[in-house]
Amino acid sequence: MGAAAITDDAVEIAPGVHWVGALDPHLRSFDIILKTANGTSYNAYVVRGENGVAVIDTVKENFSDDFFRRLESVASYDEITTIVLNHLEPDHSGALPELLRRAPRARVYLSTRAQMMLKALLKPSGEKPPAYIPVTTGDSVDLGGRTLSFLHTPYLHWPDTQCTYIEEDGILFTGDIFGCHFCDTRLFNDRVGDFRFSFEYYYAHIMRPFRAYVLDAVALIEPLALNLIAPAHGPILRHLPREYLHRYRELATPRLFNEARSEKTLLVFYLSAYGNTRRMAEAIAAGAERIAGVRVSLYDLEGGDSDIFTDLVEEADGLAFGSPTINADAVKPIWDLLSSLTSVNVKGKLGAAFGSYGWSGEAVRLIEDRLRGLKLRVPVDGLRIKLVPDTGELEQCCHLGESLARHLTGQSEHRELDMAILA
């Protein structure tokens, strides 16, 4: 946390626009999986117009007192005509039920994808869903002298996410986009400590799986006049806000030219205790290379951490994983790599498993189950070979590689069902 503490009141980020969020400096993990060395902030905002006041997002429920204290310092509840929810995750909407009770005149604006989520959000409290208006790109709310325009930016990082833009001021409220878990009482990016590592860590773990949607959102935002970006977590970006937009485009764009972009790509990862799974991997790669239009890459996981392969996985069309079975399981580097796949979009890619075993051979089936759980296609049964593969078994591996390549290129044979057997 920064050295200079803010007051308990709201903080003006532009004339008539205030931060009314909350600080959580001692948080060290978020949603279990994210590390937060500097805590986080729950950013909420108040926008004053000539005809009413809008509240944009709220805070995590157990920080509601901070939120309401700051809100009350700049607005009365009977002035609030508009509540905008850019994202309904609990860290943004926790104070909503109480806000609705205190500001009964307010109408709720949320994305079209958020309607069912709102009902589920209020279900535990027994609250009846408030009057709400679903909005999308092109819709707006006139506060009197200030216009809130909405931008449909789904899957960043939930289906319901949207951005809200004050046309007259060039201020963009972005929800999780352009945010990070970094708590500093100085609030603004030109005053806080160096938060670049948090910004990029947040992108890598929250936004990266939705890279295509990131690029869509960036394209939607780029034409706007941008004086300030106000995210739901982390520093408010008032100094060179467009640089953060540019950085998102860079992060979402492949860094190197893909030499195989005109071909289908198959990555074969393996780890081998005695060389047997390695022999299988090499044979699978050789078989796949028999099919024109497929570029095969072979990687021994003993030679590198899983993180270095993330960019490759993201652009690949097919992934094959080879592991020996040790203690009735696949080996840890395979699980580490599979775990890292949650940070990229692998849905619909082709997946396969193989491996040598001594006793029971569970690794292949376990890997296949995980691939299906990650929404990969697993059209070909995995291959298990006991101990050292012989010539005939290595040819089976070649056939597996060839079959995978045919699936990638749309040449796979369609299986015909014998209706007499089914009768």
Summary of the structure (lengths in Angstrom):
residues: 423
radius of gyration: 26.0
end to end distance: 70.7
largest distance: 81.7
contacts: 1447
relative contact order: 0.09
helix: 35%
strand: 24%
